[in-house]
């Protein structure tokens, strides 16, 4: 008899999805056994069945288990994608989703240790970062010239988000807003906390007054 998607196996899929969201990586069979309150031998039977059903996959015999796109569709992991939208001539928006996005962690390439910060201010609106947006930061003590970084500057007790350039013993912090000045500090007085690797656009662009 071919394997079936039983209630226990569906719960196992949900546990795998939860583990990936919480820890940023797929679980091992031993971790799943603890989560499900079963023996590792018992969990292995369900894992083999779910692999046969095309719902999970693993690259090694005892390696971590990954959800397939088929499993993510069953669990409704992600946000529905309803076709394409034109930036030129209008297109009719489809009413049935083509597919689902990966989880937010997968979509943004989140790694363990990454964190979010809420943007306060309009110094980076030139690259689409609005007041109220969330930016995804990867901890780092060094960044490449021109990368957007989170830094602590002299005399301030808060971090700032700016494009960073290093010239010899001087750090230049560049805003992406022509109304805000460039900042310059001695390099040994600036602490880099991380670099921006993504953003969630939750803020609202500033309104421009209409010309009459």
Buried (B, 14 or more C-beta within 10 A) or exposed (E): EEBEBEEEBBEBBBBBBEBBBEEBBBBBBEBBBEBBEBEBEEBBEBBEBBBEBEBBBBEEEEEBBBBBBEBBBBBEBBEEEEEEEEEEEEEEEEEEBEEBBBBBBBEBEBEEEBEBBEBEBBBBBBEEBBBBBBBBBBEBEEBEEEBBBBBBBEEEEEBBBBBBBBEEEEBBBBBBBEEBEEBEBEEEEBEBBBBBBBBBEEBEEEEEEEEE
